[in-house]
Amino acid sequence: MDKVLKASRLPKNNREEGFVDRLSSRYTVSLLVIFAVVVSLTSWVRKPIWCWFPKYVTKYQRRYGHSYCWVANTYYLPYNEYVPRIGEDDKRRTIRYYQWIPWILLTQAFFFWLPGLVWRQLSSKAGIDVADVFSSVRLLQNTQQLDRRDVRLKFIGKMLDRFLLARKEYASGCKSYCSGLFSALICQCSGRRFDCYTVAIYMMTKFLYLVNIVGQAYALSALLQIRFWDYGPLYVQYYHGNNTSGTYFRNSPIFPRITMCDITVRYLGNVQRHTVQCVLALNYYLEKMYLFFWLWLIFLLLATGLDIIVWFCRFLIRRDRLNFVRNHLNAGNYLTSDWDRKMTGTFLDEYLRQDGAFLLRMIAHNTNTITTADVVGTLWLTWKERRMKKEAVDEEAPLNYLENDVPPRKEEDDAV
């Protein structure tokens, strides 16, 4: 039974994105899916539209009229305006969206989820599986036994070390200080073997989130025939304004609850039009849903824009990355000498670089300080040991040459 329960559990979502990214890719998607389910249930459980017919209309004619007005597009008409005649369709504000609202909401959810998919697909081709790294780090954070913790920490250190060593050096003409985002792009360091591939696709993903937010606002503006950024003030104006014209100010043209429907019927070869008044009860829920979504979209726009600026400054400013590395090395007591403190800059520029510092920063955002300090410390000890061995070999090379008074003879000299 336990095996069945374990197998039925859903896999945990990989948290390899930032919190602001998850606001779009996870929370907004869940919100829109919930809205779609509520709207669908409202349409299925109760009649989505009710139309008023004269008393002489039969029951079957009413059923036909309800179905016709739901399938055909109704239109909004204020009470102080006359019903437009045939041929005056340009005076009608046609409501075309209410039949497709569940699919519209699901389409919106898909576009909010799409940038996260782009990030996961491209990051997996960076030379390291970012999702596996964060899964291993979360296991490390939840591990209590010291022996298992050491094993998992060494595994994470080896995985990151292979990734950092596998990248190529900067392209010809690039200097060691070329570590900012713009400088890296100028130096053509955008390939997966260079030091800023993960950074580049992460920033591209953030811009996709921002473009999606702005694009959805413009799409809703075209759909609702308003400027969607002004939906909140318009809602207050129509429902809480000083207009005293009775029903009109309570029936917003954005999501009208009362609409008009023209039913055309053929009698003995003659086409007759009957105009009836209908109630779209669905719009009562839609106007509240999209009012909340309007507030949420503005919040996402501000949060995503600010997050792009913050991450751009982190990638551009070397001092910020250096302080991040030093703070976590100090937290783990890995800096024990003046040499260690002086070499942290070399450790950042020559070993971690942009991608390494970015992965450590994301680990810090998704775990605690102790786990991040252990991961940074493991990479530091690995790099330090390799660096000291290299310096020892460089120091012994001249001594070995001095021990031989005569340099090695060439093969031509031996032949002579």
C-alpha positions as CSV (number, residue, x, y, z in Angstrom):
1,M,0.0,0.0,0.0
2,D,2.8,2.4,0.8
3,K,4.4,1.7,-2.6
4,V,1.1,2.6,-4.3
5,L,0.8,5.8,-2.4
6,K,4.4,6.8,-3.2
7,A,3.9,6.1,-6.8
8,S,0.7,8.2,-7.0
9,R,2.4,11.3,-5.6
10,L,3.0,14.1,-8.0
11,P,6.6,15.0,-8.6
12,K,7.7,18.2,-7.0
13,N,8.3,21.2,-9.1
14,N,11.9,22.2,-9.7
15,R,12.5,25.5,-8.1
16,E,15.3,26.6,-10.4
17,E,13.6,29.9,-11.1
18,G,13.4,33.0,-9.0
19,F,10.4,33.9,-6.9
20,V,9.2,36.6,-9.3
21,D,9.4,34.1,-12.2
22,R,7.3,31.6,-10.2
23,L,4.6,34.4,-9.7
24,S,4.0,34.2,-13.5
25,S,4.9,30.5,-14.3
26,R,3.2,28.9,-11.3
27,Y,0.8,31.1,-9.3
28,T,-0.7,33.0,-12.3
29,V,-1.2,29.8,-14.2
30,S,-2.9,28.3,-11.2
31,L,-5.1,31.4,-10.8
32,L,-6.2,31.4,-14.5
33,V,-6.9,27.6,-14.5
34,I,-9.1,28.1,-11.4
35,F,-10.9,30.9,-13.1
36,A,-11.5,28.7,-16.2
37,V,-12.9,25.9,-14.0
38,V,-15.2,28.2,-12.2
39,V,-16.5,29.8,-15.4
40,S,-17.0,26.3,-17.0
41,L,-18.9,25.0,-14.0
42,T,-21.1,28.2,-13.9
43,S,-22.0,27.6,-17.6
44,W,-22.7,23.9,-17.2
45,V,-24.6,23.9,-13.9
46,R,-26.9,26.8,-14.6
47,K,-28.1,28.4,-17.8
48,P,-25.5,30.9,-19.1
49,I,-28.1,33.2,-20.6
50,W,-31.7,34.1,-20.0
51,C,-33.7,36.1,-22.4
52,W,-37.1,37.8,-21.9
53,F,-39.8,36.9,-24.4
54,P,-43.5,38.0,-24.7
55,K,-46.1,35.8,-23.2
56,Y,-47.4,34.5,-26.5
57,V,-44.1,32.8,-27.3
58,T,-44.2,29.0,-26.7
59,K,-41.9,27.0,-24.5
60,Y,-40.0,25.5,-27.4
61,Q,-39.6,28.9,-29.0
62,R,-38.1,30.2,-25.8
63,R,-35.6,27.3,-25.7
64,Y,-34.7,28.0,-29.3
65,G,-34.3,31.7,-28.4
66,H,-32.0,31.0,-25.4
67,S,-29.8,28.7,-27.5
68,Y,-29.7,31.1,-30.4
69,C,-28.7,34.1,-28.3
70,W,-26.0,32.1,-26.6
71,V,-24.5,30.9,-29.8
72,A,-25.0,34.2,-31.7
73,N,-23.3,37.3,-30.4
74,T,-25.4,39.7,-28.3
75,Y,-24.7,43.4,-28.1
76,Y,-24.7,46.1,-25.5
77,L,-27.3,48.8,-25.7
78,P,-27.8,51.6,-23.0
79,Y,-31.4,52.2,-22.0
80,N,-31.3,55.8,-23.3
81,E,-30.6,54.7,-26.9
82,Y,-33.0,53.3,-29.4
83,V,-32.7,49.8,-30.8
84,P,-30.7,50.1,-34.1
85,R,-32.5,49.2,-37.3
86,I,-31.4,46.7,-39.9
87,G,-28.3,47.9,-41.6
88,E,-27.1,50.0,-38.5
89,D,-24.8,47.3,-37.2
90,D,-22.0,49.9,-36.8
91,K,-23.9,51.4,-33.8
92,R,-23.8,48.1,-31.9
93,R,-21.2,47.1,-29.3
94,T,-21.1,43.4,-30.1
95,I,-20.1,41.0,-27.2
96,R,-18.1,38.2,-28.8
97,Y,-16.1,36.7,-26.0
98,Y,-18.5,35.1,-23.4
99,Q,-18.8,31.8,-25.2
100,W,-15.0,31.4,-25.3
101,I,-14.0,32.6,-21.9
102,P,-12.8,29.2,-20.5
103,W,-10.6,28.7,-23.6
104,I,-9.4,32.3,-23.4
105,L,-8.4,31.8,-19.8
106,L,-6.6,28.6,-20.6
107,T,-4.8,30.3,-23.5
108,Q,-3.6,33.0,-21.1
109,A,-2.4,30.4,-18.7
110,F,-0.4,28.7,-21.4
111,F,1.4,31.9,-22.4
112,F,2.3,32.5,-18.7
113,W,3.7,29.0,-18.5
114,L,5.6,29.2,-21.9
115,P,8.6,31.3,-20.8
116,G,9.3,28.8,-18.0
117,L,9.3,26.0,-20.5
118,V,11.8,27.9,-22.6
119,W,14.1,28.4,-19.6
120,R,13.9,24.7,-18.7
121,Q,14.6,23.5,-22.2
122,L,17.5,25.9,-22.9
123,S,19.1,25.6,-19.4
124,S,19.3,21.8,-19.8
125,K,21.6,22.4,-22.8
126,A,24.0,24.6,-20.8
127,G,26.4,21.7,-20.1
128,I,24.7,21.0,-16.8
129,D,21.2,20.0,-15.8
130,V,20.1,22.9,-13.7
131,A,17.0,21.0,-12.5
132,D,19.2,18.1,-11.2
133,V,21.5,20.6,-9.4
134,F,18.6,22.2,-7.5
135,S,17.0,18.8,-6.8
136,S,20.3,17.7,-5.3
137,V,20.7,20.9,-3.3
138,R,17.2,20.5,-1.8
139,L,18.0,16.9,-0.8
140,L,21.2,18.2,0.8
141,Q,19.2,20.8,2.7
142,N,16.8,18.2,4.1
143,T,19.5,15.7,5.0
144,Q,20.2,15.4,8.7
145,Q,22.8,12.6,8.8
146,L,26.3,14.0,8.5
147,D,27.7,11.1,6.5
148,R,24.9,11.4,3.9
149,R,25.3,15.1,3.9
150,D,29.0,14.9,3.1
151,V,28.4,12.4,0.3
152,R,25.7,14.6,-1.3
153,L,27.8,17.7,-0.9
154,K,30.8,16.1,-2.6
155,F,28.5,15.0,-5.5
156,I,27.1,18.5,-5.9
157,G,30.7,19.9,-5.8
158,K,31.9,17.5,-8.5
159,M,28.9,18.2,-10.7
160,L,29.5,22.0,-10.5
161,D,33.2,21.6,-10.8
162,R,33.0,19.6,-14.1
163,F,30.6,22.2,-15.5
164,L,32.9,25.1,-14.6
165,L,36.0,23.5,-16.0
166,A,34.3,22.4,-19.2
167,R,33.7,25.9,-20.5
168,K,36.1,27.5,-22.9
169,E,38.1,30.6,-22.1
170,Y,37.0,34.0,-23.3
171,A,37.2,34.5,-27.1
172,S,40.3,36.2,-28.5
173,G,40.5,39.9,-27.6
174,C,38.4,39.5,-24.4
175,K,40.1,40.5,-21.2
176,S,39.6,39.1,-17.8
177,Y,37.6,42.1,-16.7
178,C,35.0,41.4,-19.4
179,S,32.6,40.0,-16.8
180,G,29.6,42.3,-17.2
181,L,26.5,41.3,-19.2
182,F,27.0,43.8,-22.0
183,S,30.7,43.1,-22.1
184,A,30.1,39.4,-22.3
185,L,27.7,39.8,-25.1
186,I,30.1,42.1,-27.0
187,C,32.8,39.5,-26.5
188,Q,30.5,36.8,-28.1
189,C,30.4,34.8,-24.9
190,S,26.9,33.6,-25.4
191,G,27.6,30.0,-26.4
192,R,27.0,27.2,-23.9
193,R,30.7,26.7,-23.5
194,F,31.3,30.3,-22.4
195,D,30.8,31.8,-19.0
196,C,27.4,33.6,-19.5
197,Y,25.2,31.2,-21.4
198,T,23.0,30.5,-18.4
199,V,22.9,34.2,-17.5
200,A,21.9,35.1,-21.1
201,I,19.0,32.7,-21.3
202,Y,17.8,33.6,-17.8
203,M,17.6,37.3,-18.7
204,M,15.9,36.3,-22.0
205,T,13.3,34.4,-20.0
206,K,12.7,37.4,-17.8
207,F,12.2,39.6,-20.8
208,L,9.7,37.0,-22.2
209,Y,7.8,37.2,-18.9
210,L,7.6,41.0,-19.3
211,V,6.6,40.8,-23.0
212,N,3.9,38.3,-22.1
213,I,2.4,40.6,-19.4
214,V,2.3,43.6,-21.8
215,G,1.1,41.5,-24.7
216,Q,-1.8,40.0,-22.7
217,A,-2.9,43.5,-21.6
218,Y,-3.0,44.6,-25.3
219,A,-4.8,41.3,-26.3
220,L,-7.5,41.9,-23.6
221,S,-7.8,45.5,-24.7
222,A,-8.7,44.3,-28.2
223,L,-11.0,41.6,-26.9
224,L,-12.9,43.8,-24.5
225,Q,-12.8,46.9,-26.7
226,I,-11.3,49.0,-24.0
227,R,-7.8,50.0,-22.8
228,F,-7.3,47.2,-20.3
229,W,-4.8,49.2,-18.2
230,D,-7.8,51.5,-17.4
231,Y,-10.1,48.7,-16.4
232,G,-10.0,49.5,-12.7
233,P,-10.9,53.2,-13.0
234,L,-13.6,52.3,-15.5
235,Y,-15.1,49.8,-13.2
236,V,-15.2,52.4,-10.4
237,Q,-16.7,54.9,-12.8
238,Y,-19.5,52.6,-14.0
239,Y,-20.5,51.0,-10.7
240,H,-19.6,53.6,-8.1
241,G,-19.7,56.9,-10.0
242,N,-22.0,59.8,-9.5
243,N,-24.1,58.9,-12.4
244,T,-27.8,58.9,-11.3
245,S,-29.3,57.4,-14.5
246,G,-30.5,54.4,-12.6
247,T,-29.8,51.1,-14.4
248,Y,-27.2,52.5,-16.8
249,F,-24.4,53.0,-14.4
250,R,-24.9,49.5,-13.0
251,N,-24.7,47.9,-16.4
252,S,-21.1,48.3,-17.6
253,P,-20.4,48.1,-21.3
254,I,-17.2,46.2,-20.5
255,F,-19.0,43.1,-19.0
256,P,-22.6,44.0,-19.5
257,R,-25.1,41.9,-17.5
258,I,-28.0,43.0,-19.7
259,T,-27.6,42.7,-23.5
260,M,-29.7,42.7,-26.6
261,C,-30.2,39.8,-29.1
262,D,-31.6,39.9,-32.6
263,I,-33.4,36.7,-33.5
264,T,-34.2,36.2,-37.2
265,V,-37.0,33.9,-38.0
266,R,-38.3,32.8,-41.5
267,Y,-42.1,32.8,-41.9
268,L,-43.4,31.6,-45.3
269,G,-40.3,32.9,-47.0
270,N,-40.2,36.2,-45.2
271,V,-37.4,36.9,-42.7
272,Q,-38.5,38.7,-39.6
273,R,-36.3,40.0,-36.8
274,H,-37.3,39.9,-33.1
275,T,-35.1,41.9,-30.6
276,V,-35.1,40.5,-27.1
277,Q,-33.4,41.5,-23.9
278,C,-31.1,39.0,-22.3
279,V,-29.2,38.6,-19.0
280,L,-25.6,37.3,-19.1
281,A,-25.2,36.1,-15.5
282,L,-21.7,34.9,-16.4
283,N,-20.6,38.5,-16.8
284,Y,-21.3,39.1,-13.1
285,Y,-18.4,36.7,-12.3
286,L,-16.2,37.8,-15.2
287,E,-16.1,41.4,-14.2
288,K,-14.9,40.5,-10.6
289,M,-12.4,38.0,-12.0
290,Y,-10.8,40.4,-14.4
291,L,-10.8,43.2,-11.9
292,F,-8.6,41.0,-9.7
293,F,-6.6,39.9,-12.7
294,W,-6.1,43.6,-13.6
295,L,-4.6,44.3,-10.1
296,W,-2.5,41.1,-10.4
297,L,-1.2,42.1,-13.8
298,I,-0.1,45.5,-12.6
299,F,1.6,43.8,-9.7
300,L,3.3,41.4,-12.0
301,L,4.4,44.2,-14.3
302,L,6.1,46.1,-11.5
303,A,7.6,43.1,-9.9
304,T,9.0,41.7,-13.1
305,G,10.4,45.0,-14.2
306,L,12.1,45.6,-10.9
307,D,13.4,42.1,-10.8
308,I,15.0,42.5,-14.3
309,I,16.8,45.7,-13.1
310,V,18.0,44.0,-9.9
311,W,19.4,40.9,-11.8
312,F,20.9,43.1,-14.5
313,C,22.8,45.0,-11.8
314,R,23.9,41.8,-10.2
315,F,25.4,40.6,-13.5
316,L,26.9,43.9,-14.3
317,I,28.5,44.9,-11.0
318,R,31.4,42.7,-10.0
319,R,31.6,44.0,-6.5
320,D,28.1,42.6,-5.7
321,R,29.1,39.1,-6.9
322,L,32.4,39.3,-4.9
323,N,30.6,40.3,-1.7
324,F,28.1,37.5,-2.2
325,V,30.9,34.9,-2.5
326,R,32.9,36.4,0.4
327,N,29.9,36.5,2.7
328,H,29.1,32.9,2.2
329,L,32.8,31.8,2.6
330,N,32.9,33.8,5.8
331,A,29.7,32.2,7.0
332,G,31.3,28.8,6.6
333,N,34.7,29.9,8.1
334,Y,36.5,29.0,4.9
335,L,38.6,32.2,4.7
336,T,41.4,31.5,7.3
337,S,44.3,33.6,6.0
338,D,45.1,36.8,4.1
339,W,45.9,34.7,1.0
340,D,42.4,33.3,1.1
341,R,40.8,36.8,1.3
342,K,43.0,38.1,-1.6
343,M,42.3,35.1,-3.8
344,T,38.5,35.3,-3.7
345,G,38.6,37.7,-6.6
346,T,40.6,35.3,-8.7
347,F,38.2,32.5,-7.6
348,L,35.3,34.5,-8.9
349,D,36.9,35.8,-12.1
350,E,38.8,32.7,-13.3
351,Y,36.7,29.9,-11.9
352,L,33.1,30.8,-11.1
353,R,32.6,33.6,-13.6
354,Q,29.1,34.7,-14.5
355,D,27.4,31.3,-14.7
356,G,28.9,29.9,-11.6
357,A,28.0,33.0,-9.5
358,F,24.5,32.9,-11.0
359,L,24.0,29.3,-10.0
360,L,25.2,29.9,-6.5
361,R,22.9,33.0,-6.3
362,M,19.9,30.9,-7.3
363,I,20.8,28.2,-4.8
364,A,20.9,30.9,-2.1
365,H,17.4,32.1,-3.2
366,N,15.9,28.6,-2.9
367,T,17.7,27.3,0.1
368,N,19.1,28.6,3.4
369,T,22.4,30.3,4.1
370,I,24.1,27.2,5.6
371,T,23.4,25.0,2.5
372,T,24.7,27.8,0.2
373,A,27.8,28.3,2.3
374,D,28.6,24.6,2.2
375,V,28.2,24.5,-1.6
376,V,30.3,27.6,-2.1
377,G,32.9,26.3,0.4
378,T,33.2,22.9,-1.4
379,L,33.9,24.7,-4.7
380,W,36.4,27.0,-2.9
381,L,38.3,24.0,-1.4
382,T,38.4,22.2,-4.8
383,W,39.7,25.3,-6.6
384,K,42.1,26.1,-3.8
385,E,43.6,22.7,-3.8
386,R,44.0,22.7,-7.6
387,R,45.5,26.2,-7.5
388,M,48.1,25.3,-4.8
389,K,49.2,22.2,-6.7
390,K,49.6,24.3,-9.8
391,E,51.7,26.9,-8.0
392,A,53.8,24.1,-6.4
393,V,54.5,22.6,-9.9
394,D,55.4,26.1,-11.3
395,E,57.9,26.6,-8.4
396,E,59.5,23.2,-8.8
397,A,60.0,23.5,-12.6
398,P,62.9,26.0,-12.4
399,L,64.6,24.1,-9.6
400,N,64.6,20.9,-11.7
401,Y,66.1,22.8,-14.5
402,L,68.9,24.2,-12.3
403,E,69.9,20.7,-11.0
404,N,71.1,19.8,-14.5
405,D,74.0,22.1,-15.4
406,V,73.8,21.1,-19.0
407,P,70.4,21.2,-20.7
408,P,69.2,18.0,-22.3
409,R,71.0,17.1,-25.5
410,K,69.2,16.8,-28.8
411,E,69.0,13.6,-30.7
412,E,71.3,15.0,-33.4
413,D,74.0,15.5,-30.8
414,D,73.7,12.0,-29.6
415,A,74.0,10.7,-33.1
416,V,77.2,12.6,-33.7
